[in-house]
Amino acid sequence: MKLKFYRDYVIGKFKESLFATFIGVVSGLAASLLDFFINFFHTLSFGLKLQFFHLMVVALYMAVVASMES
């Protein structure tokens, strides 16, 4: 009985962290895509594409940190 409760608790925590990771990645990518398109249409340059890549890396890092905390 105790083992089943512990298993359900672990599965629940895993699902929560997976959901938090998904939300973090989606919101981070949406924000970086929005920023990228705003900048991209103002000035077309390679530097902004590099900035977009940097924002994606930061968004993924924030998603990983958020999933580790929950």
Residue, then its C-alpha position, 0 to 999 in steps of 0.5 A: m500500500k505504501l509502495k503504491f502511494y510512493r509510486d503514484y507520488v513519483i509519477g505525479k511529480f514527474k508529470e508536473s515537472l514534464f508539464a512545467t518543462f513543456i510550458g517553459v519551452v513553449s513560452g520561451l520559444a513564443a517570446s523569442l520567436l515574437d522578438f525575432f520577427i519584430n527585429f527581423f522585419h525592422t532590420l535584416s541582418f545576421g546579428l539578429k539571427l544570432q540573437f534569436f539563437h541566444l534567446m532560444v538557448v536562454a529559454l531552454y535553460m530557464a525551462v530546465v531550471a523550472s523543471m528542476e525546481s518543481 
